[in-house]
């Protein structure tokens, strides 16, 4: 199974729209990858919660099969935990799983 993780740490609107979300969604729609998970870490958690257009892009990507998982510490500290829950975004403490991901050698894009 071809899995891709995208670490999304940049809250720039254009980067969020045209790289992270568009590539993740098209990866699933065009079967470039079997599974795509976007890890939301830091500022993009607030961007998703406060920007309806970005939230809509996230929903469209979810409908295409993209999984989203946010850093729970970030979501709590930024005050967006409830909003991310409403959008169906998993929230976990990503430190250990991220370390395991890095050590696994699976493909990872960092944005």
Steps between C-alpha positions, in 0.01 A plus 500: 500500500636842401453739794583868509507734797498877455618703797313832473662773712468801267184710528557698180170496310643431157731226626213346692262506203727417214757268648371327811130468429501480123782246486351289780158493337628430149728229637192307607275590207767399247628201700856631523505365856286238672482699821571866577510642851543871564653577840383843614763646731498854635361802315296307237274376783388859558479563125264204454287607796472867404499499117185355347656461155782288643251301709305433180817380326567269796148357472542444126831324559339284770226406256771394254645271769775716653546448872574797727660477841592804708739554787279497809737723700493760221121484468456549875754780526351680198144455630375313192450147635120514482494641147738232373279237664198647316692455174574137580872553539670251727716657771785320672829581667720459194849494655550124530302399188690760297833367624392147404392627157838663442682187612285281274626665183146537358457791257448837672453843347555794735329828418 
